């Protein structure tokens, strides 16, 4: 079966790491031992940060759950999970194209990771997870906020969360960004996206189609 993940050129390590960096909110989905999804409590959207190796490949993801989230106990019993990131994406309309025999499509970047979850109750690690996330999200803001401004409330929040590291077992990334389009169709898509204000997707197309 042909899927977007195997139809297009393999994503580079830097492209995947960049997607996680700029689109940190992911679905973390629990699995049963046989690989099927756990029921209604089996998926939580969480902001995650990547840890990478010397080649820039994502080796693990760090984050935190609310301690009361029932998915925590499910993951303690079975730590295998999937993490799903969706990057910039947009509908591609044939109305933009000179060749109106073309079909509608969707351009996007995505990354999926099979992971093993390890919860870590060490307060030093928990503080690291929060400091790293907040530092990244506040960087460059005109009136950047810091954890110190919370005062004693910070300690109460720490007691209500549990941090984890998700070690990557397998990665599958797909960047469907016009790589297989004719040059004229590609140019029309790029112009249409920009006219529609989909500048993030247009910028990603340029990254994945150098020289076009």
C-alpha positions in Angstrom: 0.0 0.0 0.0 1.4 3.4 -0.9 1.2 6.1 1.7 2.4 9.6 2.0 5.2 8.4 4.3 6.7 6.1 1.6 5.7 8.0 -1.5 7.8 11.0 -0.9 11.6 11.3 -0.2 12.5 10.4 3.4 12.5 13.4 5.7 15.8 14.6 7.0 16.6 14.5 10.7 16.7 18.3 10.7 13.3 18.7 9.1 11.7 16.4 11.6 13.4 18.1 14.6 12.4 21.5 13.2 8.7 20.4 12.9 8.7 19.3 16.6 10.4 22.5 17.6 7.9 24.8 15.9 4.7 22.6 16.3 5.2 21.2 19.9 1.6 20.3 20.6 1.2 16.6 19.9 -1.3 13.8 20.6 0.2 11.2 22.9 -1.8 8.0 22.3 -1.7 4.9 24.6 -1.6 1.4 23.3 -2.6 -2.0 24.6 0.0 -4.8 24.5 -1.3 -5.9 21.1 -0.9 -2.4 19.6 -4.6 -1.5 19.7 -5.6 1.9 21.2 -6.7 2.3 24.8 -10.3 3.6 25.1 -11.6 7.1 25.8 -8.7 8.0 28.2 -6.1 6.9 25.7 -5.2 10.2 24.0 -4.0 13.5 25.4 -2.7 16.6 23.6 0.6 17.7 25.2 3.3 20.2 24.4 6.6 18.2 24.0 10.2 19.1 23.5 12.7 17.0 21.5 16.0 15.7 22.6 18.4 15.0 19.7 21.6 13.1 19.1 24.8 14.4 17.5 23.3 14.1 14.0 20.2 16.1 15.0 17.9 13.1 15.0 15.1 13.1 17.6 15.9 10.4 20.2 13.4 11.3 22.9 10.6 13.7 23.8 10.1 15.2 27.2 6.9 16.5 28.7 4.5 16.3 31.6 1.0 15.1 32.5 -1.5 16.4 35.0 -1.1 13.7 37.8 -4.9 13.2 37.8 -5.0 12.3 34.1 -6.1 8.6 34.0 -3.8 8.0 31.1 -0.9 8.2 33.5 -1.9 4.9 35.2 -2.5 3.3 31.8 1.0 4.2 30.7 2.5 3.0 34.0 1.0 -0.4 33.2 2.0 -0.4 29.6 4.5 2.3 28.6 4.3 1.8 24.8 2.7 4.8 23.1 2.5 6.8 19.9 3.2 10.5 19.6 1.6 12.3 16.6 2.7 15.8 15.4 1.0 17.7 12.6 2.9 20.6 11.2 1.8 23.4 8.9 -1.0 22.2 6.5 -3.4 23.6 4.0 -6.0 22.6 1.4 -4.8 22.9 -2.2 -7.6 24.1 -4.5 -7.7 23.4 -8.2 -9.2 26.9 -8.5 -5.7 28.2 -8.3 -4.4 26.2 -11.2 -4.2 27.0 -14.9 -4.7 23.2 -15.4 -8.2 22.7 -13.9 -8.1 18.9 -14.6 -6.0 18.6 -11.4 -7.6 17.2 -8.3 -7.9 18.9 -4.9 -5.2 17.9 -2.5 -3.7 18.8 0.9 -0.1 19.8 1.6 1.3 19.1 5.1 4.2 18.0 7.2 3.8 15.4 9.9 5.8 13.1 12.2 4.8 10.1 14.2 6.9 8.3 16.8 6.5 5.0 18.5 7.9 5.6 22.0 8.5 4.0 25.4 7.3 6.3 28.3 9.3 6.5 31.5 7.9 8.7 34.3 10.4 10.4 36.5 9.4 11.7 39.9 12.7 13.5 40.5 11.8 17.2 41.2 15.0 18.3 39.4 13.9 16.6 36.2 10.4 18.0 36.6 11.7 21.5 36.9 14.0 20.9 33.9 11.0 19.8 31.8 9.0 22.9 32.7 11.9 25.4 32.5 12.9 24.0 29.1 9.3 24.3 27.7 8.5 27.7 29.1 11.9 29.1 28.2 11.4 28.0 24.6 7.8 29.3 24.4 8.6 32.7 26.0 11.9 33.3 24.0 11.8 36.5 22.0 8.6 37.9 23.5 8.6 41.6 24.3 7.6 41.1 27.9 8.8 37.5 28.4 7.4 35.8 31.4 9.5 33.7 33.8 8.6 30.9 36.3 10.0 33.0 39.2 7.0 35.3 38.8 4.7 32.6 40.1 6.2 32.7 43.5 5.0 29.9 45.9 2.3 28.8 43.5 5.0 27.1 41.4 5.6 24.5 44.1 1.9 23.6 44.2 1.8 23.2 40.5 4.9 20.9 40.6 3.1 18.6 43.0 0.2 18.3 40.6 2.1 17.1 37.5 4.3 14.1 36.6 7.2 14.5 34.1 8.3 11.9 31.6 10.8 11.0 28.9 9.5 9.2 25.8 12.3 7.3 24.2 11.8 7.0 20.4 11.6 3.4 19.2 10.5 4.2 15.6 10.0 7.3 13.6 7.7 7.8 10.5 7.6 11.3 9.0 5.7 12.5 5.9 6.2 15.9 4.1 3.7 16.1 1.2 4.7 19.5 -0.2 4.4 19.3 -4.0 7.5 17.2 -4.7 5.8 15.3 -7.4 4.0 18.2 -9.1 4.8 19.5 -12.5 6.7 22.8 -12.4 3.7 24.8 -13.7 1.3 23.2 -11.2 3.8 23.6 -8.4 4.2 27.3 -9.1 0.4 27.8 -9.2 0.0 26.0 -5.9 2.7 28.1 -4.3 1.1 31.3 -5.5 -2.4 30.2 -4.4 -1.2 29.3 -0.9 0.5 32.7 -0.5 -2.6 34.5 -1.8 -4.7 32.6 0.8 -2.4 33.6 3.6 -1.0 30.1 4.0 2.6 31.4 4.3 3.8 28.7 6.6 2.9 25.9 4.2 4.4 27.9 1.3 7.7 28.4 3.2 7.8 24.7 4.0 7.3 23.9 0.3 10.3 26.0 -0.5 12.4 24.2 2.1 11.5 20.8 0.6 11.8 21.8 -3.0 15.1 23.5 -3.3 15.8 25.1 -6.6 12.2 25.2 -7.7 
